[in-house]
Amino acid sequence: MLRKPSESHAPQAVRASLARKSLADSRLRAAAAALLGLTETDVLALQHLAWAGALTPGELATALQLTSGGTTALVQRLQRREFVVREPHPEDRRSWLVRLSPSGEDRAAQLYAPLVRDLDAATASLGEAERRVVAEFLARISEIGEARAEELVRSAELERPQVPRVPVPGLWA
């Protein structure tokens, strides 16, 4: 287990705790993937679906930075394993929504129940004013992280090499 002692409540110590939490999340995702027989990307997709309720394949592709083909393969894999279901989009006949299946919800709930219990106990140990401060701080941290992630995604898209779409005559002759 990676631990770094914090000597104060300075911004560096808070950042170190946030980094440690992020690394713990990555380890949890890797362990969950191993236990469920999935990839970490599969588990990340399940987490996005649990958070959002339902996503279109395009929204899921954007969240995971996958191609449409990669997203199709991921959804089909999760569907075969009964983690997700596809249903017609209520407002767009051309699209589908992907959501956790009842079986997927149950398996995720069983896996994450101890973590949820421990997080709830830690939160319950705080006073109401402390919980409010922590909740507001974490919401702000989440907004900052989401904004920076979006900036990096845009930068990556701009820097992605453009592949010419010209067939190579020697391959088709």
C-alpha positions in Angstrom: 0.0 0.0 0.0 1.4 3.4 -1.0 1.5 5.8 1.9 3.0 9.2 2.3 2.8 10.8 5.7 1.2 14.2 5.8 2.8 16.7 8.2 0.3 19.5 7.8 -2.9 20.7 6.1 -0.9 22.6 3.5 -2.1 22.5 -0.1 0.7 20.0 -0.9 -0.6 17.6 1.8 -4.1 17.9 0.5 -2.9 17.3 -3.0 -0.9 14.3 -1.8 -4.1 12.9 -0.2 -6.1 13.4 -3.4 -3.3 11.7 -5.4 -3.4 8.8 -2.9 -7.2 8.6 -3.3 -6.8 8.6 -7.1 -4.3 5.8 -6.9 -6.5 3.8 -4.5 -9.3 4.1 -7.0 -7.1 2.8 -9.8 -6.1 -0.2 -7.7 -9.8 -0.8 -6.8 -10.7 -0.7 -10.4 -7.9 -3.2 -11.3 -8.9 -5.5 -8.5 -12.6 -5.3 -9.5 -11.7 -6.1 -13.1 -9.8 -9.1 -12.0 -12.5 -10.4 -9.8 -15.2 -9.9 -12.4 -13.1 -11.2 -15.3 -13.3 -7.9 -17.1 -10.8 -5.3 -18.3 -10.2 -2.1 -16.4 -11.8 -0.2 -19.3 -14.9 -2.4 -18.9 -15.1 -1.6 -15.2 -14.6 2.1 -16.0 -17.5 1.8 -18.4 -19.7 0.2 -15.7 -18.7 3.1 -13.3 -19.7 5.7 -15.9 -23.0 3.9 -16.5 -23.7 3.6 -12.7 -23.1 7.3 -12.3 -25.1 8.5 -15.4 -27.8 5.9 -15.2 -27.8 5.4 -19.0 -25.6 6.7 -21.9 -25.7 6.5 -25.6 -22.8 4.5 -27.2 -21.4 7.9 -28.4 -21.5 9.3 -24.9 -19.8 6.2 -23.6 -17.2 6.4 -26.3 -16.5 10.1 -25.4 -16.2 9.3 -21.7 -13.8 6.4 -22.3 -11.9 7.9 -25.3 -12.7 4.9 -27.5 -13.6 4.7 -31.1 -17.1 3.8 -32.2 -15.8 0.3 -33.1 -14.1 -0.1 -29.7 -17.2 1.0 -27.9 -19.4 -1.4 -29.9 -17.0 -4.3 -28.9 -17.1 -3.2 -25.3 -20.9 -2.9 -25.1 -21.3 -6.3 -26.8 -18.8 -7.9 -24.4 -20.6 -6.5 -21.4 -23.9 -7.4 -22.8 -22.8 -11.1 -23.4 -21.6 -11.1 -19.8 -25.0 -9.7 -18.6 -23.5 -6.5 -17.1 -25.4 -4.1 -19.4 -28.6 -4.0 -21.5 -29.3 -1.9 -24.5 -32.7 -0.2 -25.0 -34.1 2.1 -27.6 -33.5 5.7 -27.0 -36.8 7.3 -26.0 -36.3 10.5 -28.0 -34.1 9.3 -30.9 -35.2 6.3 -32.9 -31.7 6.0 -34.5 -29.9 5.6 -31.1 -29.7 3.3 -28.2 -29.2 3.7 -24.5 -26.8 1.5 -22.6 -27.4 0.9 -18.9 -26.5 -1.5 -16.2 -28.6 -4.7 -16.2 -30.2 -5.8 -12.9 -27.5 -8.5 -12.7 -24.8 -5.9 -13.4 -26.1 -3.6 -10.7 -26.2 -6.6 -8.2 -22.7 -7.7 -9.0 -21.3 -4.1 -8.7 -23.3 -3.5 -5.5 -21.9 -6.7 -3.9 -18.3 -5.8 -4.9 -18.5 -2.2 -3.8 -20.7 -2.7 -0.7 -17.8 -2.8 1.8 -16.3 0.4 0.4 -19.6 2.2 0.4 -20.2 1.1 4.0 -16.7 2.3 5.1 -17.1 5.6 3.3 -20.5 6.2 4.8 -19.1 5.4 8.3 -16.3 7.9 7.7 -18.8 10.5 6.6 -21.1 9.8 9.5 -18.2 10.5 11.9 -18.2 14.1 10.7 -20.4 16.9 12.1 -22.9 18.4 9.8 -20.8 21.5 9.2 -17.8 19.4 8.4 -19.7 17.2 6.0 -20.9 20.4 4.2 -17.4 21.7 3.9 -16.0 18.3 2.7 -18.9 17.9 0.2 -18.4 21.4 -1.3 -14.6 20.9 -1.5 -15.0 17.5 -3.2 -17.5 18.9 -5.6 -15.1 21.7 -6.5 -12.2 19.3 -6.9 -14.4 17.1 -9.2 -15.2 20.1 -11.3 -11.6 21.1 -11.6 -10.6 17.5 -12.5 -13.4 17.3 -15.1 -12.4 20.6 -16.7 -8.7 19.6 -16.9 -9.6 16.2 -18.3 -11.7 18.0 -21.0 -8.8 20.2 -21.8 -6.4 17.2 -22.2 -9.0 15.4 -24.4 -9.2 18.5 -26.7 -5.4 18.8 -26.8 -5.1 15.1 -27.6 -7.6 15.4 -30.5 -5.8 18.4 -31.9 -2.4 16.6 -31.7 -3.6 13.3 -33.1 -1.9 12.7 -36.4 -4.2 13.0 -39.4 -4.1 9.9 -41.4 -4.6 10.4 -45.1 -7.6 8.6 -46.4 -6.1 7.7 -49.8 -6.0 4.1 -50.7 -2.6 2.6 -51.4 -2.7 1.4 -55.1 -0.3 -1.4 -54.5 -2.5 -3.0 -51.9 -5.6 -3.1 -54.1 -4.1 -3.7 -57.6 
